[in-house]
Amino acid sequence: MQTASLKVAKQASPLEELLNLPLRSNNPYIQEWKAKGNKVIGYVCSYTPEELIYAIPGVGGTRIMPVRIGGVGCTHTEEADTLMYRYICTFTRSTLQLALDGEYNYLDGVVFNSCCEHMRRSYEFWRDLVRPKIITMVSVPRTCHSETEFRWYHEECINMMEEIGKVWGLNPLPDQLLNAVKTYNRYRQLMMEVYRLRALKKPKLTGSEAFKIMQAGFNLPKDLFNEKLEMALEELKARPGITDYRARVLLAGSYTDDPSLVDTIESTGALVVSDSLCTGRKFVDNLVDESSSDLVEAVARRYFSRITCPRMMEDPEERINFVKKLAKEAEVDGIIFQHITFCDIHNIENIIESEAIARAGIPTLKLEREYNAADTGRLKTRVQAFLEKIGK
């Protein structure tokens, strides 16, 4: 039985749906998914191998959908502030606050990663206070160039898959794994097409719209999202393209899933035409080898071998070159590096990357911000001054 909101949503075009999809339990597609007895597993980090969750068959033909946990819409962190030190970043506190407020009660389980000490600390409060039916941790090595570290991560992925499958009594069969891999590879290919349309001389969509599409992809079953995005891409291609922008910029740095930050940047006349974010281009880069005889290993290797997060102890040159490549692809006029206050990993990385890229002749701006939409006036002024500085 479909909800009334789902029927209304289906009257909109695919692009309109993706741009206006409600969050969390207000999402009509999540409501329908749950009404059919299906499960939803939340995860917090891009090192979570989604395919291995999506492939797990539920009891009685039900399915399991991974969704990415975010803090968009959080308006206060009062309870989280009493539990966590003030030097824990506001993204971590916002996601915990939403959980304490019951916003994530629709989740049947949560997968954490040892991505940073802030989120690792949050895991303990989710375990002790939120108490989802399943809560597990995928440990990620700090280096990623030896087979020993890969075997460690590979084993963590298997443990996660088996722990979730054990609760519902099932593990995926080879054809279920292959179907999940193909679905997620298609998702990445479609998202890369979104990036191609953003990088055109006359971009077909704004950075804010791209972030809303990305957010929808985190909160829909991937096969359904792929269907909608395929149709939405045709709508985007039919647009005339954007020409009234002052400058083309690339956004890099801390975890970002809230379009309000991009809205602030684009309110100055700049257009965010690309990004180097773990919720964006880094998330969809590279495909899983569908021909592999061991698809679990192939999935793990894709996540392990992609462009690394700054929490890794190596590869700053590779990350710098990746940003340079993206800047060239999108022909940007400048790069904005942002980090959430107390996110030391990205604070330090932004300094390293911005200085190296500035030496290569690409103008850069470094911003410190809170996760929530706050202090927009200061951020807007900084971006406006940056555009004037680069003559735009």
BALOBA-1460 file (C-alpha; in Angstrom, 3 decimals):
// residues 392
<rec num="1" residu="m" x="0.000" y="0.000" z="0.000"/>
<rec num="2" residu="q" x="1.541" y="3.293" z="-1.054"/>
<rec num="3" residu="t" x="1.464" y="6.390" z="1.111"/>
<rec num="4" residu="a" x="-0.335" y="9.518" z="-0.060"/>
<rec num="5" residu="s" x="2.951" y="11.415" z="-0.104"/>
<rec num="6" residu="l" x="4.427" y="8.757" z="-2.397"/>
<rec num="7" residu="k" x="1.541" y="9.174" z="-4.846"/>
<rec num="8" residu="v" x="2.043" y="12.931" z="-4.848"/>
<rec num="9" residu="a" x="5.796" y="12.507" z="-5.317"/>
<rec num="10" residu="k" x="5.243" y="10.328" z="-8.362"/>
<rec num="11" residu="q" x="3.405" y="13.176" z="-10.098"/>
<rec num="12" residu="a" x="6.643" y="15.163" z="-10.217"/>
<rec num="13" residu="s" x="9.295" y="14.625" z="-12.873"/>
<rec num="14" residu="p" x="12.244" y="12.380" z="-11.925"/>
<rec num="15" residu="l" x="14.524" y="15.414" z="-11.657"/>
<rec num="16" residu="e" x="12.054" y="17.274" z="-9.446"/>
<rec num="17" residu="e" x="11.748" y="14.220" z="-7.209"/>
<rec num="18" residu="l" x="15.496" y="13.909" z="-6.734"/>
<rec num="19" residu="l" x="15.852" y="17.625" z="-6.014"/>
<rec num="20" residu="n" x="13.057" y="17.646" z="-3.429"/>
<rec num="21" residu="l" x="13.263" y="14.244" z="-1.753"/>
<rec num="22" residu="p" x="12.378" y="14.452" z="1.977"/>
<rec num="23" residu="l" x="15.012" y="13.266" z="4.416"/>
<rec num="24" residu="r" x="15.096" y="10.256" z="6.690"/>
<rec num="25" residu="s" x="11.744" y="8.817" z="7.859"/>
<rec num="26" residu="n" x="9.842" y="11.503" z="5.916"/>
<rec num="27" residu="n" x="11.167" y="9.971" z="2.698"/>
<rec num="28" residu="p" x="8.101" y="8.274" z="1.111"/>
<rec num="29" residu="y" x="10.276" y="5.639" z="-0.570"/>
<rec num="30" residu="i" x="11.808" y="4.654" z="2.766"/>
<rec num="31" residu="q" x="8.294" y="4.488" z="4.212"/>
<rec num="32" residu="e" x="7.202" y="2.168" z="1.410"/>
<rec num="33" residu="w" x="10.391" y="0.096" z="1.754"/>
<rec num="34" residu="k" x="9.805" y="-0.419" z="5.476"/>
<rec num="35" residu="a" x="6.096" y="-1.142" z="4.985"/>
<rec num="36" residu="k" x="7.069" y="-4.152" z="2.868"/>
<rec num="37" residu="g" x="9.139" y="-5.577" z="5.731"/>
<rec num="38" residu="n" x="12.479" y="-4.562" z="4.232"/>
<rec num="39" residu="k" x="15.394" y="-3.402" z="6.413"/>
<rec num="40" residu="v" x="17.457" y="-0.204" z="6.424"/>
<rec num="41" residu="i" x="21.072" y="-0.064" z="7.591"/>
<rec num="42" residu="g" x="22.724" y="3.319" z="8.199"/>
<rec num="43" residu="y" x="26.436" y="3.918" z="7.717"/>
<rec num="44" residu="v" x="28.704" y="6.880" z="8.438"/>
<rec num="45" residu="c" x="31.779" y="6.600" z="6.222"/>
<rec num="46" residu="s" x="32.663" y="6.116" z="2.550"/>
<rec num="47" residu="y" x="34.834" y="3.118" z="3.495"/>
<rec num="48" residu="t" x="31.650" y="1.124" z="4.178"/>
<rec num="49" residu="p" x="31.219" y="-1.343" z="1.274"/>
<rec num="50" residu="e" x="27.582" y="-0.663" z="0.439"/>
<rec num="51" residu="e" x="27.304" y="-3.440" z="-2.146"/>
<rec num="52" residu="l" x="27.937" y="-6.092" z="0.479"/>
<rec num="53" residu="i" x="24.989" y="-4.789" z="2.521"/>
<rec num="54" residu="y" x="22.706" y="-4.348" z="-0.492"/>
<rec num="55" residu="a" x="23.420" y="-7.918" z="-1.630"/>
<rec num="56" residu="i" x="22.324" y="-9.532" z="1.657"/>
<rec num="57" residu="p" x="18.922" y="-11.203" z="1.166"/>
<rec num="58" residu="g" x="16.408" y="-10.677" z="3.937"/>
<rec num="59" residu="v" x="14.130" y="-13.391" z="5.264"/>
<rec num="60" residu="g" x="11.076" y="-14.163" z="3.135"/>
<rec num="61" residu="g" x="12.305" y="-12.287" z="0.076"/>
<rec num="62" residu="t" x="12.841" y="-8.992" z="1.883"/>
<rec num="63" residu="r" x="15.798" y="-6.760" z="1.122"/>
<rec num="64" residu="i" x="18.288" y="-4.544" z="2.948"/>
<rec num="65" residu="m" x="19.053" y="-0.960" z="1.924"/>
<rec num="66" residu="p" x="22.118" y="0.988" z="3.107"/>
<rec num="67" residu="v" x="21.627" y="4.730" z="3.680"/>
<rec num="68" residu="r" x="24.277" y="7.257" z="4.596"/>
<rec num="69" residu="i" x="23.795" y="8.960" z="7.951"/>
<rec num="70" residu="g" x="24.010" y="12.754" z="7.845"/>
<rec num="71" residu="g" x="23.092" y="15.708" z="10.003"/>
<rec num="72" residu="v" x="21.190" y="17.890" z="7.529"/>
<rec num="73" residu="g" x="18.284" y="19.605" z="9.260"/>
<rec num="74" residu="c" x="19.723" y="19.374" z="12.775"/>
<rec num="75" residu="t" x="18.883" y="22.644" z="14.554"/>
<rec num="76" residu="h" x="20.444" y="22.024" z="17.966"/>
<rec num="77" residu="t" x="22.942" y="19.741" z="19.708"/>
<rec num="78" residu="e" x="21.966" y="20.281" z="23.337"/>
<rec num="79" residu="e" x="21.956" y="16.620" z="24.436"/>
<rec num="80" residu="a" x="24.959" y="15.694" z="22.299"/>
<rec num="81" residu="d" x="26.858" y="18.620" z="23.823"/>
<rec num="82" residu="t" x="26.338" y="17.196" z="27.311"/>
<rec num="83" residu="l" x="27.754" y="13.833" z="26.202"/>
<rec num="84" residu="m" x="30.676" y="14.949" z="24.034"/>
<rec num="85" residu="y" x="33.521" y="17.362" z="24.530"/>
<rec num="86" residu="r" x="33.252" y="20.680" z="22.713"/>
<rec num="87" residu="y" x="36.223" y="19.760" z="20.542"/>
<rec num="88" residu="i" x="34.175" y="16.976" z="18.932"/>
<rec num="89" residu="c" x="33.119" y="18.330" z="15.523"/>
<rec num="90" residu="t" x="29.571" y="19.544" z="14.928"/>
<rec num="91" residu="f" x="28.943" y="16.920" z="12.239"/>
<rec num="92" residu="t" x="29.477" y="14.152" z="14.786"/>
<rec num="93" residu="r" x="27.367" y="15.944" z="17.380"/>
<rec num="94" residu="s" x="24.601" y="16.703" z="14.874"/>
<rec num="95" residu="t" x="24.236" y="13.076" z="13.765"/>
<rec num="96" residu="l" x="24.184" y="11.896" z="17.377"/>
<rec num="97" residu="q" x="21.610" y="14.545" z="18.289"/>
<rec num="98" residu="l" x="19.321" y="13.475" z="15.461"/>
<rec num="99" residu="a" x="19.603" y="9.881" z="16.677"/>
<rec num="100" residu="l" x="18.791" y="10.911" z="20.249"/>
<rec num="101" residu="d" x="15.804" y="12.895" z="18.925"/>
<rec num="102" residu="g" x="14.489" y="9.750" z="17.242"/>
<rec num="103" residu="e" x="15.170" y="10.888" z="13.677"/>
<rec num="104" residu="y" x="16.977" y="7.613" z="12.951"/>
<rec num="105" residu="n" x="14.534" y="5.277" z="14.642"/>
<rec num="106" residu="y" x="13.681" y="3.805" z="11.233"/>
<rec num="107" residu="l" x="17.163" y="2.273" z="11.012"/>
<rec num="108" residu="d" x="17.414" y="-1.457" z="11.731"/>
<rec num="109" residu="g" x="21.174" y="-1.257" z="12.170"/>
<rec num="110" residu="v" x="24.194" y="1.023" z="11.918"/>
<rec num="111" residu="v" x="27.701" y="0.459" z="10.548"/>
<rec num="112" residu="f" x="30.457" y="2.665" z="11.943"/>
<rec num="113" residu="n" x="34.058" y="2.936" z="10.769"/>
<rec num="114" residu="s" x="37.263" y="3.897" z="12.513"/>
<rec num="115" residu="c" x="37.356" y="6.891" z="10.165"/>
<rec num="116" residu="c" x="38.241" y="9.412" z="12.881"/>
<rec num="117" residu="e" x="38.347" y="9.581" z="16.672"/>
<rec num="118" residu="h" x="35.279" y="11.841" z="16.761"/>
<rec num="119" residu="m" x="33.059" y="9.313" z="15.002"/>
<rec num="120" residu="r" x="34.620" y="6.405" z="16.861"/>
<rec num="121" residu="r" x="33.603" y="8.120" z="20.100"/>
<rec num="122" residu="s" x="30.080" y="8.643" z="18.736"/>
<rec num="123" residu="y" x="29.823" y="4.883" z="18.142"/>
<rec num="124" residu="e" x="29.845" y="4.317" z="21.919"/>
<rec num="125" residu="f" x="26.840" y="6.608" z="22.464"/>
<rec num="126" residu="w" x="24.899" y="5.055" z="19.595"/>
<rec num="127" residu="r" x="25.632" y="1.633" z="21.090"/>
<rec num="128" residu="d" x="24.712" y="2.549" z="24.681"/>
<rec num="129" residu="l" x="21.925" y="5.128" z="24.226"/>
<rec num="130" residu="v" x="20.407" y="4.763" z="20.741"/>
<rec num="131" residu="r" x="20.684" y="0.958" z="20.733"/>
<rec num="132" residu="p" x="19.910" y="-0.066" z="17.139"/>
<rec num="133" residu="k" x="19.276" y="-3.792" z="16.660"/>
<rec num="134" residu="i" x="22.660" y="-4.160" z="14.927"/>
<rec num="135" residu="i" x="25.639" y="-1.898" z="15.475"/>
<rec num="136" residu="t" x="29.025" y="-2.879" z="14.140"/>
<rec num="137" residu="m" x="32.390" y="-1.316" z="13.379"/>
<rec num="138" residu="v" x="34.463" y="-1.732" z="10.217"/>
<rec num="139" residu="s" x="38.041" y="-0.952" z="11.129"/>
<rec num="140" residu="v" x="40.063" y="0.711" z="8.352"/>
<rec num="141" residu="p" x="43.885" y="0.600" z="8.267"/>
<rec num="142" residu="r" x="45.869" y="3.838" z="8.330"/>
<rec num="143" residu="t" x="47.914" y="2.821" z="5.297"/>
<rec num="144" residu="c" x="46.743" y="1.211" z="2.097"/>
<rec num="145" residu="h" x="49.690" y="0.055" z="0.007"/>
<rec num="146" residu="s" x="50.446" y="-3.412" z="1.342"/>
<rec num="147" residu="e" x="48.603" y="-6.670" z="0.890"/>
<rec num="148" residu="t" x="48.675" y="-7.148" z="4.661"/>
<rec num="149" residu="e" x="46.587" y="-4.021" z="5.228"/>
<rec num="150" residu="f" x="44.211" y="-5.011" z="2.443"/>
<rec num="151" residu="r" x="43.672" y="-8.456" z="3.974"/>
<rec num="152" residu="w" x="42.858" y="-6.752" z="7.261"/>
<rec num="153" residu="y" x="40.234" y="-4.503" z="5.598"/>
<rec num="154" residu="h" x="38.918" y="-7.403" z="3.494"/>
<rec num="155" residu="e" x="38.345" y="-9.443" z="6.648"/>
<rec num="156" residu="e" x="36.557" y="-6.506" z="8.282"/>
<rec num="157" residu="c" x="34.203" y="-6.307" z="5.285"/>
<rec num="158" residu="i" x="33.444" y="-10.026" z="5.497"/>
<rec num="159" residu="n" x="32.797" y="-9.761" z="9.240"/>
<rec num="160" residu="m" x="30.367" y="-6.872" z="8.672"/>
<rec num="161" residu="m" x="28.471" y="-8.767" z="5.971"/>
<rec num="162" residu="e" x="28.269" y="-11.939" z="8.059"/>
<rec num="163" residu="e" x="27.196" y="-10.078" z="11.196"/>
<rec num="164" residu="i" x="24.289" y="-8.428" z="9.377"/>
<rec num="165" residu="g" x="23.404" y="-11.613" z="7.506"/>
<rec num="166" residu="k" x="23.463" y="-13.641" z="10.718"/>
<rec num="167" residu="v" x="20.738" y="-11.520" z="12.305"/>
<rec num="168" residu="w" x="18.399" y="-12.264" z="9.408"/>
<rec num="169" residu="g" x="19.849" y="-15.719" z="8.897"/>
<rec num="170" residu="l" x="21.166" y="-15.320" z="5.362"/>
<rec num="171" residu="n" x="24.333" y="-14.538" z="3.380"/>
<rec num="172" residu="p" x="24.314" y="-13.425" z="-0.268"/>
<rec num="173" residu="l" x="24.688" y="-15.909" z="-3.107"/>
<rec num="174" residu="p" x="27.095" y="-15.202" z="-6.000"/>
<rec num="175" residu="d" x="24.327" y="-13.985" z="-8.322"/>
<rec num="176" residu="q" x="23.034" y="-11.629" z="-5.620"/>
<rec num="177" residu="l" x="26.521" y="-10.222" z="-5.143"/>
<rec num="178" residu="l" x="26.951" y="-9.742" z="-8.893"/>
<rec num="179" residu="n" x="23.604" y="-7.970" z="-9.175"/>
<rec num="180" residu="a" x="24.550" y="-5.605" z="-6.342"/>
<rec num="181" residu="v" x="27.948" y="-4.891" z="-7.920"/>
<rec num="182" residu="k" x="26.371" y="-4.144" z="-11.299"/>
<rec num="183" residu="t" x="23.770" y="-1.884" z="-9.677"/>
<rec num="184" residu="y" x="26.389" y="0.134" z="-7.825"/>
<rec num="185" residu="n" x="28.704" y="0.337" z="-10.816"/>
<rec num="186" residu="r" x="25.803" y="1.738" z="-12.814"/>
<rec num="187" residu="y" x="25.142" y="4.237" z="-10.029"/>
<rec num="188" residu="r" x="28.735" y="5.462" z="-10.228"/>
<rec num="189" residu="q" x="28.615" y="5.742" z="-14.016"/>
<rec num="190" residu="l" x="25.433" y="7.805" z="-13.846"/>
<rec num="191" residu="m" x="26.872" y="10.085" z="-11.172"/>
<rec num="192" residu="m" x="29.976" y="10.585" z="-13.289"/>
<rec num="193" residu="e" x="27.644" y="11.774" z="-16.062"/>
<rec num="194" residu="v" x="26.280" y="14.348" z="-13.605"/>
<rec num="195" residu="y" x="29.870" y="15.536" z="-13.100"/>
<rec num="196" residu="r" x="30.377" y="15.733" z="-16.864"/>
<rec num="197" residu="l" x="27.301" y="17.961" z="-17.199"/>
<rec num="198" residu="r" x="28.584" y="20.185" z="-14.384"/>
<rec num="199" residu="a" x="31.964" y="20.592" z="-16.071"/>
<rec num="200" residu="l" x="30.584" y="21.884" z="-19.384"/>
<rec num="201" residu="k" x="31.286" y="25.462" z="-20.494"/>
<rec num="202" residu="k" x="27.586" y="26.010" z="-19.915"/>
<rec num="203" residu="p" x="26.882" y="23.704" z="-16.965"/>
<rec num="204" residu="k" x="23.499" y="22.022" z="-16.990"/>
<rec num="205" residu="l" x="22.959" y="22.231" z="-13.241"/>
<rec num="206" residu="t" x="24.118" y="24.168" z="-10.210"/>
<rec num="207" residu="g" x="26.352" y="22.779" z="-7.492"/>
<rec num="208" residu="s" x="23.411" y="22.937" z="-5.085"/>
<rec num="209" residu="e" x="21.305" y="20.794" z="-7.401"/>
<rec num="210" residu="a" x="24.151" y="18.302" z="-7.729"/>
<rec num="211" residu="f" x="24.344" y="18.011" z="-3.941"/>
<rec num="212" residu="k" x="20.598" y="17.375" z="-3.707"/>
<rec num="213" residu="i" x="20.897" y="14.605" z="-6.290"/>
<rec num="214" residu="m" x="23.815" y="13.150" z="-4.320"/>
<rec num="215" residu="q" x="21.746" y="13.295" z="-1.134"/>
<rec num="216" residu="a" x="18.882" y="11.471" z="-2.864"/>
<rec num="217" residu="g" x="21.321" y="8.759" z="-3.939"/>
<rec num="218" residu="f" x="22.208" y="8.149" z="-0.308"/>
<rec num="219" residu="n" x="18.542" y="7.683" z="0.632"/>
<rec num="220" residu="l" x="16.977" y="5.562" z="-2.090"/>
<rec num="221" residu="p" x="17.409" y="1.922" z="-3.100"/>
<rec num="222" residu="k" x="20.157" y="2.128" z="-5.701"/>
<rec num="223" residu="d" x="18.227" y="0.348" z="-8.451"/>
<rec num="224" residu="l" x="15.346" y="2.813" z="-8.041"/>
<rec num="225" residu="f" x="17.718" y="5.773" z="-7.852"/>
<rec num="226" residu="n" x="19.440" y="4.636" z="-11.040"/>
<rec num="227" residu="e" x="16.110" y="4.530" z="-12.888"/>
<rec num="228" residu="k" x="15.208" y="8.018" z="-11.753"/>
<rec num="229" residu="l" x="18.657" y="9.468" z="-12.424"/>
<rec num="230" residu="e" x="18.709" y="8.069" z="-15.966"/>
<rec num="231" residu="m" x="15.502" y="9.983" z="-16.707"/>
<rec num="232" residu="a" x="16.662" y="13.059" z="-14.760"/>
<rec num="233" residu="l" x="19.840" y="13.195" z="-16.860"/>
<rec num="234" residu="e" x="17.723" y="13.501" z="-19.994"/>
<rec num="235" residu="e" x="15.921" y="16.437" z="-18.387"/>
<rec num="236" residu="l" x="19.245" y="18.055" z="-17.506"/>
<rec num="237" residu="k" x="20.660" y="17.573" z="-21.003"/>
<rec num="238" residu="a" x="17.647" y="19.381" z="-22.439"/>
<rec num="239" residu="r" x="18.404" y="22.500" z="-20.403"/>
<rec num="240" residu="p" x="20.091" y="25.441" z="-22.162"/>
<rec num="241" residu="g" x="22.967" y="25.597" z="-19.661"/>
<rec num="242" residu="i" x="24.046" y="28.185" z="-17.094"/>
<rec num="243" residu="t" x="25.955" y="31.250" z="-18.302"/>
<rec num="244" residu="d" x="25.348" y="33.946" z="-15.664"/>
<rec num="245" residu="y" x="28.054" y="32.959" z="-13.181"/>
<rec num="246" residu="r" x="31.074" y="34.977" z="-12.044"/>
<rec num="247" residu="a" x="33.516" y="32.129" z="-11.496"/>
<rec num="248" residu="r" x="33.807" y="28.349" z="-11.648"/>
<rec num="249" residu="v" x="34.984" y="26.840" z="-8.347"/>
<rec num="250" residu="l" x="35.804" y="23.404" z="-6.979"/>
<rec num="251" residu="l" x="34.860" y="22.524" z="-3.392"/>
<rec num="252" residu="a" x="37.175" y="20.329" z="-1.304"/>
<rec num="253" residu="g" x="37.757" y="19.382" z="2.324"/>
<rec num="254" residu="s" x="35.620" y="18.087" z="5.195"/>
<rec num="255" residu="y" x="32.514" y="15.928" z="4.995"/>
<rec num="256" residu="t" x="29.829" y="17.932" z="3.186"/>
<rec num="257" residu="d" x="26.314" y="16.779" z="2.416"/>
<rec num="258" residu="d" x="24.305" y="19.927" z="3.157"/>
<rec num="259" residu="p" x="23.405" y="21.970" z="0.064"/>
<rec num="260" residu="s" x="23.179" y="25.097" z="2.248"/>
<rec num="261" residu="l" x="26.977" y="25.484" z="2.170"/>
<rec num="262" residu="v" x="26.931" y="25.352" z="-1.616"/>
<rec num="263" residu="d" x="23.959" y="27.738" z="-1.640"/>
<rec num="264" residu="t" x="26.033" y="30.242" z="0.344"/>
<rec num="265" residu="i" x="28.944" y="29.958" z="-2.091"/>
<rec num="266" residu="e" x="26.699" y="30.200" z="-5.147"/>
<rec num="267" residu="s" x="24.810" y="33.197" z="-3.728"/>
<rec num="268" residu="t" x="27.966" y="35.221" z="-4.508"/>
<rec num="269" residu="g" x="27.715" y="34.426" z="-8.201"/>
<rec num="270" residu="a" x="30.237" y="31.581" z="-8.091"/>
<rec num="271" residu="l" x="29.241" y="28.198" z="-9.495"/>
<rec num="272" residu="v" x="30.462" y="24.989" z="-7.850"/>
<rec num="273" residu="v" x="31.254" y="22.874" z="-10.920"/>
<rec num="274" residu="s" x="33.135" y="20.028" z="-9.214"/>
<rec num="275" residu="d" x="34.320" y="18.747" z="-5.854"/>
<rec num="276" residu="s" x="36.860" y="16.538" z="-4.162"/>
<rec num="277" residu="l" x="34.688" y="15.239" z="-1.333"/>
<rec num="278" residu="c" x="34.018" y="11.851" z="0.241"/>
<rec num="279" residu="t" x="30.321" y="12.445" z="-0.434"/>
<rec num="280" residu="g" x="30.967" y="13.454" z="-4.047"/>
<rec num="281" residu="r" x="33.545" y="12.713" z="-6.714"/>
<rec num="282" residu="k" x="35.749" y="10.608" z="-4.447"/>
<rec num="283" residu="f" x="32.718" y="8.517" z="-3.539"/>
<rec num="284" residu="v" x="31.849" y="7.582" z="-7.121"/>
<rec num="285" residu="d" x="35.321" y="7.273" z="-8.641"/>
<rec num="286" residu="n" x="36.346" y="3.810" z="-9.940"/>
<rec num="287" residu="l" x="34.276" y="0.691" z="-10.510"/>
<rec num="288" residu="v" x="34.282" y="-2.793" z="-9.010"/>
<rec num="289" residu="d" x="35.673" y="-5.521" z="-11.284"/>
<rec num="290" residu="e" x="32.517" y="-7.430" z="-12.279"/>
<rec num="291" residu="s" x="34.551" y="-10.254" z="-13.839"/>
<rec num="292" residu="s" x="36.293" y="-11.171" z="-10.593"/>
<rec num="293" residu="s" x="35.888" y="-14.732" z="-9.341"/>
<rec num="294" residu="d" x="35.738" y="-13.350" z="-5.776"/>
<rec num="295" residu="l" x="33.305" y="-10.446" z="-5.790"/>
<rec num="296" residu="v" x="33.578" y="-9.769" z="-2.058"/>
<rec num="297" residu="e" x="37.318" y="-9.280" z="-2.481"/>
<rec num="298" residu="a" x="36.748" y="-7.177" z="-5.610"/>
<rec num="299" residu="v" x="34.369" y="-4.871" z="-3.728"/>
<rec num="300" residu="a" x="36.790" y="-4.533" z="-0.821"/>
<rec num="301" residu="r" x="39.683" y="-3.800" z="-3.181"/>
<rec num="302" residu="r" x="37.757" y="-1.043" z="-4.955"/>
<rec num="303" residu="y" x="37.031" y="0.756" z="-1.664"/>
<rec num="304" residu="f" x="40.526" y="0.148" z="-0.344"/>
<rec num="305" residu="s" x="42.363" y="1.263" z="-3.497"/>
<rec num="306" residu="r" x="40.476" y="4.433" z="-4.433"/>
<rec num="307" residu="i" x="41.729" y="7.962" z="-3.756"/>
<rec num="308" residu="t" x="42.465" y="7.938" z="-0.058"/>
<rec num="309" residu="c" x="40.973" y="9.963" z="2.756"/>
<rec num="310" residu="p" x="43.352" y="12.359" z="4.578"/>
<rec num="311" residu="r" x="42.975" y="10.137" z="7.657"/>
<rec num="312" residu="m" x="45.450" y="7.843" z="5.877"/>
<rec num="313" residu="m" x="49.087" y="8.368" z="6.798"/>
<rec num="314" residu="e" x="50.312" y="8.473" z="3.216"/>
<rec num="315" residu="d" x="49.514" y="9.591" z="-0.350"/>
<rec num="316" residu="p" x="49.239" y="13.414" z="-0.002"/>
<rec num="317" residu="e" x="50.805" y="13.759" z="-3.464"/>
<rec num="318" residu="e" x="48.206" y="11.442" z="-4.960"/>
<rec num="319" residu="r" x="45.400" y="13.466" z="-3.375"/>
<rec num="320" residu="i" x="46.957" y="16.733" z="-4.591"/>
<rec num="321" residu="n" x="47.244" y="15.393" z="-8.129"/>
<rec num="322" residu="f" x="43.640" y="14.202" z="-7.970"/>
<rec num="323" residu="v" x="42.435" y="17.721" z="-7.107"/>
<rec num="324" residu="k" x="44.598" y="19.166" z="-9.896"/>
<rec num="325" residu="k" x="43.053" y="16.705" z="-12.344"/>
<rec num="326" residu="l" x="39.531" y="17.656" z="-11.304"/>
<rec num="327" residu="a" x="40.376" y="21.362" z="-11.520"/>
<rec num="328" residu="k" x="41.635" y="20.872" z="-15.071"/>
<rec num="329" residu="e" x="38.631" y="18.775" z="-16.108"/>
<rec num="330" residu="a" x="36.153" y="21.401" z="-14.889"/>
<rec num="331" residu="e" x="38.325" y="24.388" z="-15.922"/>
<rec num="332" residu="v" x="37.902" y="26.048" z="-12.541"/>
<rec num="333" residu="d" x="38.925" y="29.577" z="-11.673"/>
<rec num="334" residu="g" x="39.675" y="28.666" z="-8.073"/>
<rec num="335" residu="i" x="39.379" y="26.036" z="-5.354"/>
<rec num="336" residu="i" x="37.655" y="26.456" z="-1.979"/>
<rec num="337" residu="f" x="39.055" y="24.239" z="0.779"/>
<rec num="338" residu="q" x="36.775" y="24.052" z="3.805"/>
<rec num="339" residu="h" x="36.993" y="22.194" z="7.082"/>
<rec num="340" residu="i" x="34.626" y="21.787" z="9.985"/>
<rec num="341" residu="t" x="35.945" y="23.303" z="13.217"/>
<rec num="342" residu="f" x="37.977" y="20.722" z="15.184"/>
<rec num="343" residu="c" x="38.358" y="18.477" z="12.124"/>
<rec num="344" residu="d" x="42.149" y="18.441" z="12.418"/>
<rec num="345" residu="i" x="42.573" y="15.846" z="9.670"/>
<rec num="346" residu="h" x="41.100" y="18.076" z="6.986"/>
<rec num="347" residu="n" x="42.477" y="21.273" z="8.514"/>
<rec num="348" residu="i" x="46.035" y="20.000" z="8.090"/>
<rec num="349" residu="e" x="45.299" y="18.377" z="4.729"/>
<rec num="350" residu="n" x="43.768" y="21.604" z="3.410"/>
<rec num="351" residu="i" x="46.937" y="23.511" z="4.243"/>
<rec num="352" residu="i" x="49.101" y="20.942" z="2.466"/>
<rec num="353" residu="e" x="46.883" y="20.713" z="-0.606"/>
<rec num="354" residu="s" x="46.085" y="24.417" z="-0.950"/>
<rec num="355" residu="e" x="49.730" y="25.469" z="-0.755"/>
<rec num="356" residu="a" x="50.773" y="22.864" z="-3.337"/>
<rec num="357" residu="i" x="47.944" y="23.824" z="-5.670"/>
<rec num="358" residu="a" x="48.572" y="27.552" z="-5.256"/>
<rec num="359" residu="r" x="52.156" y="26.922" z="-6.353"/>
<rec num="360" residu="a" x="50.705" y="25.317" z="-9.481"/>
<rec num="361" residu="g" x="48.974" y="28.606" z="-10.280"/>
<rec num="362" residu="i" x="45.425" y="27.798" z="-9.151"/>
<rec num="363" residu="p" x="43.935" y="30.343" z="-6.683"/>
<rec num="364" residu="t" x="42.726" y="28.822" z="-3.410"/>
<rec num="365" residu="l" x="40.643" y="29.861" z="-0.414"/>
<rec num="366" residu="k" x="40.627" y="28.140" z="2.994"/>
<rec num="367" residu="l" x="37.474" y="28.324" z="5.117"/>
<rec num="368" residu="e" x="36.732" y="27.106" z="8.642"/>
<rec num="369" residu="r" x="33.066" y="26.465" z="9.373"/>
<rec num="370" residu="e" x="30.559" y="24.630" z="11.487"/>
<rec num="371" residu="y" x="28.653" y="21.713" z="9.984"/>
<rec num="372" residu="n" x="25.251" y="23.312" z="10.455"/>
<rec num="373" residu="a" x="24.141" y="26.263" z="8.347"/>
<rec num="374" residu="a" x="25.472" y="29.009" z="10.583"/>
<rec num="375" residu="d" x="27.600" y="32.118" z="10.162"/>
<rec num="376" residu="t" x="26.621" y="32.307" z="6.501"/>
<rec num="377" residu="g" x="27.315" y="36.044" z="6.384"/>
<rec num="378" residu="r" x="30.990" y="35.577" z="7.232"/>
<rec num="379" residu="l" x="31.405" y="32.720" z="4.748"/>
<rec num="380" residu="k" x="29.675" y="34.708" z="2.009"/>
<rec num="381" residu="t" x="31.942" y="37.701" z="2.637"/>
<rec num="382" residu="r" x="35.043" y="35.506" z="2.450"/>
<rec num="383" residu="v" x="33.938" y="33.996" z="-0.863"/>
<rec num="384" residu="q" x="33.053" y="37.411" z="-2.294"/>
<rec num="385" residu="a" x="36.494" y="38.728" z="-1.337"/>
<rec num="386" residu="f" x="38.093" y="35.641" z="-2.947"/>
<rec num="387" residu="l" x="36.247" y="36.255" z="-6.217"/>
<rec num="388" residu="e" x="37.359" y="39.878" z="-6.237"/>
<rec num="389" residu="k" x="40.922" y="38.831" z="-5.504"/>
<rec num="390" residu="i" x="41.007" y="36.543" z="-8.538"/>
<rec num="391" residu="g" x="39.398" y="39.220" z="-10.699"/>
<rec num="392" residu="k" x="35.959" y="37.693" z="-11.037"/>
